[in-house]
C-alpha cells in the first residue's frame, strides 16, 4: 500500500505537532513519530513502506 500525503494532511500533522509541542515537545515528537510509523506499517509488509516523515514534510 502506498500512502500519498495531501497538503491538508501535511498541514494537519504539522499543526498537531505544533499544538502538542507548546505543552510538551518530547511528547509531540513521540506522537508524530508513532503516527508516521503506523502509516509505514499499515500495508502489512514493511518492505513496501515509505518515508512517511519525508513525504509529510517532517523528515
Residue pairs with C-beta under 8 A, 6 or more apart in sequence:
1 42
1 43
1 44
1 48
2 43
2 48
2 50
3 39
3 42
3 50
3 52
3 55
4 55
5 52
5 55
5 56
5 57
9 56
10 56
10 57
13 32
13 35
13 56
13 58
14 56
14 57
14 58
16 28
16 31
16 32
17 28
17 29
17 31
17 32
17 58
18 28
19 28
20 27
20 28
20 31
21 28
21 29
32 58
36 52
36 53
36 56
36 58
37 52
39 52
40 46
40 49
40 50
40 52
41 49
43 49
51 59
52 59
53 59
